[in-house]
Amino acid sequence: MKSHIETNEPAGKRYEQIANQLRGAIVSGNWMVGHALPSEQQLAQDHQVAVGTIRQAVALLVEQGLVERVHGRGTFVRGVISGAGMLRFFRFGSQPDVLPRSFILSVKIQPASEKAAAALQIAPGSQTLYVMRLRQIQERPCLLEDIVLPLPRFQALGHAAPSQWGDFLYPAYERLCAVHVQHVTDTITFNRLTGAQAKRLELAKDHPCAKVERIAYDRLHSPVEWRVTRGDAHAFRYTNSIL
């Protein structure tokens, strides 16, 4: 039986080093989405550490959202983030299971505003891809979105026809630009629609709206998207259960 060799380095530092190595295999594409990680015993042999150290390293990756444990099957590389749709904040109509359709209203290259630059951690004036998108449910407009993406990272998206993007953007980011959205932060405020915004949503000017500002991050915790979504405040619903 092959023996495990532990270094004199602190255990915390060692498992973090191993987690970084495993993360590198994921980010570089050596382990693709859905790929099963080797067993803990195999990883322990490969890295010459105790199984407990490997468990700490894998637990760190689970916490960071890079991998997920499936009971009875193993640990797998996670795909793009799920369950983060903007419509979870709203209720439009009586059929919540109806999927929204997306319509790209404009796509252009423009300098980053100070607010967009701060969100994306880039210099003001840096080139970005600006997308305006309208979402509809049963042919009725419900959400208007301004989306800012850093260039050149999203250059391939700009070169692709919007018809290739699909109704959900995060899979398109992965498919066209190899950008994997791992987690997001959403900030919700309320204000009123401008005349142009209201016209897009078929509402009256100054109608109250809920505004969701989102920053999306990749697997290296770098911001890759700044999005502002507006919808009818009367349709806003948010429920949070605390146990």
N, C-alpha and C positions, 0 to 999 in steps of 0.2 A: 504494500500500500504506500502510495506517495505521501510523504510528510508535508505538512503545511509550515511554511517559514514566515514568521512574523518579524517585522523590523522593530527597532527600538523607538520608532517614531510614535507619537501619540495616536491612539486608536482613531480618534476623530479625524485627524489629519489624513490617516491612511484610507479610511473609507471614503472621504471626500475626494482623494486622489483617484480612487477606483471609479467613483461616480463620474468624475470628469472624463476618464478614459471611455467609460461606457457611453456617456453623452456624446463624445466625439464620434463614436461609431454610428450613432443615430443621426447626428447632424450631417455627417459626411455622406450619408446614404448607404453605408455598408450594411446597416440593418434598416430595412424599409418598413413602411407602415404595415402593421399586421404581423411582422416578423416575431417569432418567439425567441426570447432570450435563452441562452444555454441555462441548464439547471444551476442551482446555487452551488451544488457540489462541483460541477464542471468549472464554474467561474472561480470557485475557491482554489481549485487545482491550477487553473491558468494563471491566477494572480499570486499564488503561493501565500494565501492567507486563510484564516479560519472562516468557516461558513457564517458565523455571526457577523464578521466584518462585511461580507458580501450582502447579507441581509440589510445591514445599515445603509450600504451604498444603494441598493435597489430601492429601499424605502425612501431615500432622498429623491430618487428619480420619479417615484410615484407621487411624492409630495409636489414636485415641480411639474407634474402633468405630462412627463415624457413617455411614461410607460403605465400600463394598468395590469393588475393581477386579475386573472379569471379563475375562479375557484375550480379546482380539479383539473385545470388545463395548463396553467403556467403563467408567465409574465410576457406581455406583448407590447410592441411599440404602438403608441397611440397614433391615431390619425388626426386630422384637423379638429379643432374644437367643435363640440356639438352642444346643443341646448342653449345657445347664446343668441337666438334670434330676437330681433327687436320687438317682434309681435308679442313676445311674452309680457310686455308692458301694456299692451292694448287689447281691447275686445271690440272687434268690428262685426256686427251682425250676430246671428244666432248659430253659426256653424264654425266653431273654433278650429275644426280639423281641416278646413279648406286651406290649401297651400297658396301663398301669395305669388303673383306674377311680378316680374321685374322689367322695367322699361328704362333704358339708358337715354337720358335726355340730352346729355352733352359730355364730351370727353375732350380735354385740352391740356396742353402743357402750360404751366404758369409758375411764377416765383412763389415760394412759400411765404405766407403772411407771418407776422411775429408769433401769433397764437398757434398756427400750424407748425411752425418751426420748433416752438417750445415743446409741443406735444410729441413731435417726431424726433426731437433731439438732433436737429440739423440747424445749419446757419440760416438766418432769415434771408430770403431771396434765392435760396437753393431751388433747383428745378424740381417740380413735382408734377404728378399726373392728377388732374382734378376731374372728378366724375360727379355728375348730378344724376341721381337715380330716383325714379318714381315707382312705388310698389302699389299694386292693386289687388283687391280681393273681389272676386266675382264682378270684374270690370269696373269697380269703383275705386278711385284713388284713396289711399289710406296713410301712406308715409312718404315724406319727401326727404331725400338724403343728399348731403354734400360730403364727398369722400375725397381725402387727400392722401396720395401715396408717394413715397420718395422715389426719385429717379437716381441712377439708372436701374434700380432693383426691379421696378415694375415696367420696364420698357417693353417687354414681350406682351404684356397685357394691352398696352397702348397700340401695339402693332396688330393685335388680333381684332377681328370684327366683333362688336358687342354681341352679335348673335351667337358667338362661340363661348360667351361667358357663362351663360345659364342663369337661372333664377337665384342662385346662391353664390356669393362671391368667394367665400373662403376656399371651397373646392377649386374654383378657377385660379385663385392665387397659387395653390399647390400645383395644379396641373400645368399652368402656363409659365409660372415664374419660380417654381420650386420654393415658394415661401409658405411655411407651415405656421398658421396662427395657433398658438398654444394657450393663451389666456387673454382676457380683456378686462378693462375697468370701465364701468359706465357711471356717468354723473348725470343726475336728472334734475332739471330745473323747469320753470314754467314762465312763459311770456306770451306775446301775441304775434300773430302772423302778419308779415308785410303784405302789401297788395299782390306782389308777384307770387309769393309763397301760397297765399290763400287761393289765388286763381288756379295754381297747379293742383291743389287739394280740393277744389270746388267748394270752398268755404268763403265766408265773408271776410273782408279786410278787418284786421284787429281781432279776429276770432282767437280765443285763448288756445294755446298749444302747449303740449308737453315737449320738451327738448331733451334729447339724450345725447350727451357727448361721450364718445367712445375712443379709447386708445387700445389698439390691438398689438400684442407682442408675439414675437416668434420664439423658437425654442432656446435661443440664447438670451431671452428677455430684452431684446431690442425692439423698440416701437416700430411697427411697420404700416400702421394705418391710423389716421385720425378721421373720425366720422361724426357728423352732426345730423341727427335724425329728428324730424318734426312730425307730430301727429296731433289730431284733435284731442285737446285736453279732456273733453267730455267722455272720450273713449278710453282714457288712461285708467289702468287697473294694475295694482301691484300688491301681491300678498306675500308675506314672509312669516314662516313658522319658526318659532324659537322654543326649543325643548329644554 
